[in-house]
């Protein structure tokens, strides 16, 4: 197995914080940054670096990607979505997280979910963090990430660590995003991540604007499955309306074990089940400046 250090070196992350600075030039905020970029247990937003300090550089693409025209698109911060296309019978199932508390990092749950969708020809969306106690545990489920993309589902960002984003200063959000996107380039080279869901739904205009620099649009939800109780099925199938986005979690037992039953129930009621790539309202997709006419 490739070591964590090898992964980090390949991603260009070892030495990221140095940035050709002298020790005397360290940001006041950065000097208090906990190891692995983890906020304090009861986080309060640390101050941005002062005018006399040099913040960590953002990693901003140098050219427009005409495939989607999303990099820095001003449309994105103002178009956070909580629903899909309400004009047609579509439901968007979404799955957050994974677990580091089980020997297989939740791979068996992912298998249940992905098999259920594959068997029924449906698509879904996964929002995955880089890690939990350490920012790189996602490499433990690299084969699952590859499978998600290979089977036509959508992969979204859920932060480097599962922590409240609004507690971070701007430079730390950008630093975390640079790390997360580098991880994805290692696991699924060339895949364009277009969406993010802030952990706990903790997002504001400032966070949305920074994610927009990386071409990502905020996706929230309108229905929660719970996933921890046998009534998970009825909490989804019994309440959804056209355009609902359902929040589920890959590590929660009933979200995984009932995935097939939930899909059968939705399909029986006449819904299509789609990912955010196809299930949003047309007006919620950004204009592509590379298209002419």
Wavefront OBJ file of the C-alpha trace (Angstrom):
o trace
v 0.000 0.000 0.000
v 1.279 3.475 -0.808
v 2.203 5.328 2.331
v 0.493 8.502 3.468
v 3.751 10.435 2.947
v 4.020 9.193 -0.636
v 0.453 10.341 -1.332
v 1.106 13.726 0.187
v 4.348 14.119 -1.737
v 2.606 13.153 -4.975
v -0.051 15.752 -4.321
v 2.570 18.392 -3.697
v 1.341 18.842 -0.140
v 4.553 18.256 1.832
v 5.971 21.653 2.515
v 2.743 23.382 1.439
v 2.732 25.600 4.498
v 6.300 26.816 3.977
v 5.629 28.932 0.876
v 9.130 30.432 0.936
v 8.445 32.305 4.151
v 10.757 33.083 7.020
v 9.623 32.049 10.481
v 9.277 35.706 11.437
v 6.712 36.218 8.674
v 4.266 33.553 9.888
v 0.634 34.630 9.977
v -0.746 35.127 13.481
v -3.757 33.012 12.565
v -1.668 30.323 10.931
v 0.602 29.998 13.955
v -2.418 28.876 15.937
v -3.553 26.356 13.311
v -3.964 22.919 14.932
v -2.330 19.898 13.363
v -4.161 18.469 10.350
v -6.092 21.710 9.995
v -8.568 20.830 12.738
v -10.371 23.726 14.488
v -10.715 23.718 18.239
v -13.410 21.552 19.822
v -15.726 24.537 20.172
v -14.574 26.495 17.131
v -14.751 30.220 16.827
v -13.740 31.896 13.639
v -10.049 32.861 13.850
v -9.060 36.245 12.433
v -7.882 36.576 8.862
v -4.160 37.326 8.543
v -3.465 40.986 9.235
v -2.329 43.489 6.607
v 1.312 43.090 7.661
v 1.181 39.320 7.117
v 1.397 37.265 3.959
v -1.509 34.793 3.791
v -1.135 31.333 2.326
v -1.617 31.665 -1.421
v -4.862 30.487 -2.931
v -4.687 27.892 -5.666
v -6.717 29.401 -8.482
v -6.934 27.870 -11.957
v -5.037 29.891 -14.520
v -7.382 29.327 -17.428
v -11.091 28.913 -18.023
v -12.302 25.352 -18.412
v -14.615 25.592 -21.379
v -16.151 22.224 -20.561
v -18.302 23.955 -17.991
v -17.094 27.548 -17.770
v -17.321 27.335 -13.997
v -13.999 28.586 -12.669
v -14.719 31.761 -10.727
v -18.151 32.007 -12.333
v -20.051 34.799 -10.488
v -23.255 32.801 -10.961
v -22.194 30.148 -8.476
v -22.178 31.951 -5.083
v -25.714 33.246 -5.634
v -27.155 29.946 -6.806
v -27.051 27.624 -3.854
v -29.571 24.859 -4.448
v -31.907 23.216 -1.960
v -34.218 21.570 -4.505
v -33.956 19.927 -7.866
v -36.288 20.476 -10.785
v -39.726 20.894 -9.214
v -41.423 20.958 -12.615
v -41.051 17.205 -13.124
v -41.212 14.055 -10.960
v -37.538 13.772 -10.066
v -35.905 13.039 -6.698
v -32.224 13.586 -5.990
v -30.874 11.105 -3.448
v -27.548 12.237 -1.972
v -25.113 10.542 0.409
v -22.629 12.291 2.683
v -19.573 10.997 4.553
v -18.006 7.614 5.169
v -16.770 6.023 8.383
v -13.339 5.510 9.906
v -14.818 3.529 12.806
v -15.256 0.258 10.915
v -12.484 -2.034 9.663
v -13.462 -1.577 6.016
v -14.049 2.201 6.246
v -17.676 1.613 5.295
v -16.897 -0.046 1.954
v -19.607 -2.651 2.543
v -22.206 0.099 2.920
v -21.015 1.767 -0.268
v -21.308 -1.576 -2.019
v -24.928 -1.963 -0.885
v -25.789 1.533 -2.095
v -23.934 1.356 -5.404
v -25.260 -2.115 -6.205
v -28.826 -0.964 -5.546
v -28.426 1.967 -7.934
v -26.636 -0.055 -10.584
v -29.304 -2.769 -10.545
v -32.041 -0.194 -11.132
v -30.226 2.117 -13.545
v -30.491 5.114 -11.203
v -27.873 7.755 -10.419
v -26.997 9.510 -7.179
v -24.518 11.961 -5.651
v -21.872 11.440 -2.978
v -20.317 14.259 -0.933
v -17.092 13.009 0.624
v -14.629 14.669 3.004
v -10.901 14.105 2.696
v -10.857 12.654 6.176
v -11.795 12.971 9.807
v -9.083 12.829 12.487
v -6.541 12.954 9.649
v -7.216 14.761 6.355
v -6.236 11.885 4.077
v -8.283 8.859 5.140
v -10.174 9.073 1.851
v -7.306 7.111 0.336
v -8.620 4.138 2.309
v -11.705 4.171 0.069
v -9.937 5.187 -3.152
v -11.328 2.163 -5.019
v -14.836 3.168 -3.942
v -14.312 6.727 -5.176
v -13.142 5.322 -8.502
v -16.228 3.103 -8.658
v -18.578 6.016 -7.917
v -17.247 7.912 -10.916
v -16.907 4.869 -13.184
v -20.560 3.943 -12.639
v -21.750 7.411 -13.626
v -22.589 8.906 -10.251
v -21.610 12.400 -9.175
v -18.835 13.113 -6.686
v -18.925 16.306 -4.637
v -16.653 17.912 -2.058
v -17.484 17.723 1.662
v -14.405 19.533 2.953
v -10.940 18.310 3.861
v -12.088 17.522 7.390
v -15.683 17.258 8.564
v -15.609 20.626 10.338
v -17.723 23.831 10.221
v -16.499 25.861 7.247
v -17.696 29.250 8.489
v -15.236 29.010 11.396
v -12.280 29.059 8.976
v -10.576 32.223 7.706
v -10.431 32.631 3.944
v -6.847 31.433 3.559
v -7.559 28.216 5.456
v -10.614 27.394 3.346
v -8.489 27.846 0.225
v -5.687 25.766 1.686
v -8.124 22.974 2.520
v -9.666 23.110 -0.948
v -6.233 22.897 -2.561
v -5.537 19.748 -0.540
v -8.911 18.130 -1.268
v -8.704 18.784 -5.014
v -5.154 17.423 -5.099
v -6.380 14.242 -3.414
v -9.045 13.844 -6.093
v -6.502 14.399 -8.861
v -4.522 11.470 -7.455
v -7.535 9.159 -7.142
v -9.563 10.182 -10.219
v -7.284 12.217 -12.513
v -9.099 14.703 -14.712
v -12.474 14.454 -12.964
v -14.133 17.859 -12.642
v -15.759 18.350 -9.238
v -18.666 20.744 -9.690
v -20.524 20.675 -6.382
v -19.902 20.902 -2.668
v -21.910 20.421 0.477
v -20.514 22.126 3.549
v -20.285 19.818 6.589
v -23.367 20.322 8.800
v -24.749 22.619 6.076
v -22.582 25.305 7.690
v -22.230 27.708 4.784
v -22.610 31.409 4.049
v -21.939 33.784 1.172
v -18.242 34.066 2.007
v -17.761 30.281 1.924
v -19.803 29.950 -1.286
v -17.676 32.621 -2.960
v -14.429 30.833 -2.105
v -15.727 27.482 -3.339
v -16.832 29.244 -6.516
v -13.170 30.083 -7.150
v -12.724 26.336 -7.521
v -15.761 25.957 -9.759
v -18.030 24.459 -7.096
v -21.681 25.207 -6.385
v -23.313 24.713 -2.985
v -25.924 21.954 -2.706
v -28.071 21.622 0.420
v -31.217 19.505 0.839
v -34.975 19.621 1.419
v -35.623 16.197 3.033
v -33.626 14.234 5.620
v -33.775 10.437 5.683
v -32.357 10.088 9.214
v -30.826 6.736 8.304
v -30.564 5.610 11.924
v -34.089 4.241 12.367
v -36.203 1.568 10.631
v -38.614 4.351 9.611
v -35.987 5.683 7.189
v -37.993 4.278 4.263
v -41.150 6.193 5.172
v -39.159 9.343 5.959
v -38.140 9.364 2.309
v -40.743 7.581 0.188
v -43.663 8.779 2.290
v -42.874 12.491 2.070
v -40.919 13.381 -1.067
v -42.300 15.745 -3.672
v -41.020 16.549 -7.160
v -37.607 18.161 -6.996
v -36.731 17.138 -3.446
v -33.065 16.631 -2.567
v -32.749 13.913 0.079
v -29.912 13.991 2.602
v -28.674 10.484 3.455
v -25.380 9.204 4.870
v -23.402 6.281 3.520
v -22.317 5.144 6.983
v -25.811 5.070 8.494
v -27.220 1.544 8.611
v -30.692 2.062 7.178
v -29.562 4.443 4.453
v -27.407 1.577 3.190
v -29.536 -1.487 3.923
v -32.758 0.117 2.631
v -31.236 1.796 -0.435
v -32.834 -0.694 -2.825
v -36.217 -0.587 -1.092
v -36.214 3.215 -1.131
v -35.407 3.253 -4.839
v -38.166 0.724 -5.555
v -40.626 2.834 -3.593
v -39.677 6.015 -5.446
v -39.790 4.350 -8.854
v -43.178 2.793 -8.044
v -44.528 6.277 -7.309
v -43.390 7.465 -10.740
v -40.263 9.366 -9.732
v -36.996 9.296 -11.616
v -33.941 9.212 -9.356
v -31.073 11.339 -10.660
v -27.835 12.955 -9.606
v -27.319 16.698 -9.307
v -25.697 16.600 -12.757
v -29.110 16.114 -14.382
v -31.753 16.662 -11.708
v -31.544 20.402 -11.046
v -33.802 23.009 -12.616
v -32.303 24.389 -15.847
v -31.944 27.841 -14.311
v -29.763 26.438 -11.524
v -27.011 25.340 -13.883
v -24.381 27.982 -14.667
v -24.177 29.637 -18.061
v -21.291 28.301 -20.132
v -19.368 31.302 -21.537
v -17.595 28.983 -23.978
v -20.817 28.395 -25.889
v -21.675 30.890 -28.591
v -25.302 31.121 -29.647
l 1 2 3 4 5 6 7 8 9 10 11 12 13 14 15 16 17 18 19 20 21 22 23 24 25 26 27 28 29 30 31 32 33 34 35 36 37 38 39 40 41 42 43 44 45 46 47 48 49 50 51 52 53 54 55 56 57 58 59 60 61 62 63 64 65 66 67 68 69 70 71 72 73 74 75 76 77 78 79 80 81 82 83 84 85 86 87 88 89 90 91 92 93 94 95 96 97 98 99 100 101 102 103 104 105 106 107 108 109 110 111 112 113 114 115 116 117 118 119 120 121 122 123 124 125 126 127 128 129 130 131 132 133 134 135 136 137 138 139 140 141 142 143 144 145 146 147 148 149 150 151 152 153 154 155 156 157 158 159 160 161 162 163 164 165 166 167 168 169 170 171 172 173 174 175 176 177 178 179 180 181 182 183 184 185 186 187 188 189 190 191 192 193 194 195 196 197 198 199 200 201 202 203 204 205 206 207 208 209 210 211 212 213 214 215 216 217 218 219 220 221 222 223 224 225 226 227 228 229 230 231 232 233 234 235 236 237 238 239 240 241 242 243 244 245 246 247 248 249 250 251 252 253 254 255 256 257 258 259 260 261 262 263 264 265 266 267 268 269 270 271 272 273 274 275 276 277 278 279 280 281 282 283 284 285 286 287 288 289 290 291 292 293
